[in-house]
Amino acid sequence: MNFKPHQSTFDQKLSAIIGLAIGLLFIGGGFWVRNIVAHERTTLNETRGTVVDSISRRERNSTNNKQTETYAPVIEFLANGEPTRFTGNYESYRSSNGHMVVIRYDPKQPITTARVVNPLEGLVCWAMFGIGGLAVVSSLGALLPVRWSSGG
């Protein structure tokens, strides 16, 4: 196990620098997403809501003229002590009535600002940190003038 000198070509150095830049962009994006989520958690109220109904919408795809049906849950929650309803995002599946969801809203405008919190929301920044970290480490390894060798 030892280190041996290695000369990188211009193409190898260029691709390593591009990988390093992409990795740093992913890490910066991870911090950006984390800050947005932290800001929402401190400024918006978080509570539980219940799906009480769903609305369906039919759309025709312009490219293949195929008709699809999407569904949006109608969610009820308590805002400032009063029952409040809002319509969630349209999805390809229907949420069952009685399903509990976590929502965030601005107490000054609960109906217009309410949204369903994605359960995997906290993992996005960590995935970006991981992908960015791997890109940075592999790019730095490619830029180093030595290589690790297990042979003698």
C-alpha positions as CSV (number, residue, x, y, z in Angstrom):
1,M,0.0,0.0,0.0
2,N,1.6,3.2,-1.2
3,F,1.2,6.4,-3.2
4,K,2.6,6.7,-6.7
5,P,3.0,9.9,-8.8
6,H,0.4,10.3,-11.4
7,Q,0.1,12.8,-14.3
8,S,-3.4,13.9,-15.3
9,T,-4.3,14.9,-18.8
10,F,-6.1,18.1,-19.6
11,D,-9.4,16.3,-20.2
12,Q,-9.1,14.6,-16.8
13,K,-8.4,17.9,-15.0
14,L,-11.2,19.7,-16.8
15,S,-13.7,17.0,-16.0
16,A,-12.5,17.0,-12.3
17,I,-13.0,20.8,-12.2
18,I,-16.5,20.5,-13.7
19,G,-17.3,17.8,-11.2
20,L,-16.0,19.9,-8.3
21,A,-18.1,22.9,-9.5
22,I,-21.2,20.7,-9.7
23,G,-20.5,19.2,-6.3
24,L,-20.2,22.7,-4.8
25,L,-23.4,23.7,-6.5
26,F,-25.2,20.7,-4.9
27,I,-23.8,21.6,-1.5
28,G,-24.9,25.2,-1.9
29,G,-28.3,24.0,-3.0
30,G,-28.5,21.8,0.1
31,F,-27.9,24.9,2.3
32,W,-30.4,26.9,0.4
33,V,-33.1,24.2,0.8
34,R,-32.3,23.8,4.4
35,N,-32.6,27.5,5.0
36,I,-36.0,27.7,3.2
37,V,-37.4,24.8,5.3
38,A,-36.0,26.4,8.6
39,H,-37.5,29.7,7.7
40,E,-40.9,28.1,7.0
41,R,-40.8,26.2,10.3
42,T,-40.1,29.4,12.3
43,T,-42.5,31.7,10.5
44,L,-45.5,29.5,9.6
45,N,-47.8,27.5,11.9
46,E,-47.7,23.8,11.6
47,T,-50.7,21.6,12.5
48,R,-52.6,18.5,11.4
49,G,-55.4,18.5,9.0
50,T,-57.9,15.9,7.8
51,V,-58.8,15.0,4.2
52,V,-62.6,15.5,4.1
53,D,-63.2,15.3,0.4
54,S,-61.5,15.3,-3.0
55,I,-62.0,17.1,-6.2
56,S,-61.3,15.5,-9.6
57,R,-60.2,17.2,-12.8
58,R,-60.0,15.8,-16.3
59,E,-57.4,16.9,-18.7
60,R,-56.6,16.1,-22.2
61,N,-52.9,15.7,-23.2
62,S,-52.2,17.8,-26.3
63,T,-49.6,15.5,-27.7
64,N,-51.4,12.1,-27.7
65,N,-55.0,13.4,-27.1
66,K,-55.2,11.0,-24.1
67,Q,-57.5,12.0,-21.2
68,T,-56.2,11.8,-17.6
69,E,-58.0,12.4,-14.3
70,T,-56.2,14.0,-11.4
71,Y,-57.4,14.5,-7.8
72,A,-56.9,17.2,-5.2
73,P,-57.7,16.6,-1.5
74,V,-59.9,19.1,0.3
75,I,-58.3,19.4,3.8
76,E,-59.8,20.8,6.9
77,F,-57.8,22.1,9.9
78,L,-58.2,24.5,12.8
79,A,-56.7,28.0,12.1
80,N,-57.0,30.5,14.9
81,G,-59.5,28.3,16.6
82,E,-61.9,28.1,13.6
83,P,-62.3,25.2,11.1
84,T,-60.7,26.1,7.8
85,R,-60.7,24.3,4.5
86,F,-58.3,24.5,1.5
87,T,-57.7,22.4,-1.6
88,G,-54.4,20.7,-1.9
89,N,-52.3,20.0,-5.1
90,Y,-53.7,17.9,-7.9
91,E,-52.1,14.4,-8.1
92,S,-52.6,11.2,-10.0
93,Y,-54.0,9.5,-6.9
94,R,-56.9,10.2,-4.6
95,S,-56.3,10.7,-0.9
96,S,-58.8,8.8,1.2
97,N,-61.2,10.7,3.5
98,G,-60.1,10.8,7.1
99,H,-56.4,10.7,6.1
100,M,-54.3,12.9,8.5
101,V,-51.7,15.2,6.9
102,V,-49.3,17.8,8.3
103,I,-49.9,21.3,7.0
104,R,-48.1,24.7,7.3
105,Y,-49.9,28.0,7.0
106,D,-49.6,31.7,7.7
107,P,-52.0,32.6,10.6
108,K,-52.8,35.9,8.9
109,Q,-53.9,34.2,5.7
110,P,-54.6,30.6,6.5
111,I,-56.7,29.7,3.4
112,T,-54.4,31.1,0.7
113,T,-51.1,30.0,2.3
114,A,-51.9,26.5,3.6
115,R,-50.0,23.7,2.0
116,V,-49.4,20.0,2.8
117,V,-45.9,19.3,4.1
118,N,-44.1,16.5,2.2
119,P,-43.0,13.9,4.7
120,L,-39.6,13.6,3.0
121,E,-39.0,17.3,3.0
122,G,-36.1,17.2,5.5
123,L,-34.2,14.6,3.5
124,V,-33.8,16.7,0.4
125,C,-31.1,18.9,1.8
126,W,-29.2,15.8,3.1
127,A,-29.4,14.1,-0.3
128,M,-28.0,17.2,-1.9
129,F,-25.2,17.4,0.7
130,G,-24.4,13.7,0.1
131,I,-24.4,13.9,-3.7
132,G,-22.4,17.2,-3.6
133,G,-19.9,15.7,-1.1
134,L,-19.3,12.6,-3.2
135,A,-18.7,14.8,-6.3
136,V,-16.3,17.0,-4.4
137,V,-14.3,14.1,-2.9
138,S,-14.1,12.2,-6.2
139,S,-13.1,15.4,-8.1
140,L,-10.4,16.3,-5.6
141,G,-9.1,12.8,-5.8
142,A,-8.8,13.1,-9.6
143,L,-7.0,16.4,-9.3
144,L,-4.3,15.1,-6.8
145,P,-0.9,14.4,-8.4
146,V,-0.7,11.0,-6.6
147,R,-2.7,7.8,-6.7
148,W,-3.1,5.2,-4.1
149,S,-1.8,1.8,-5.1
150,S,-2.1,-1.5,-3.3
151,G,0.5,-3.3,-5.4
152,G,4.2,-3.2,-4.8
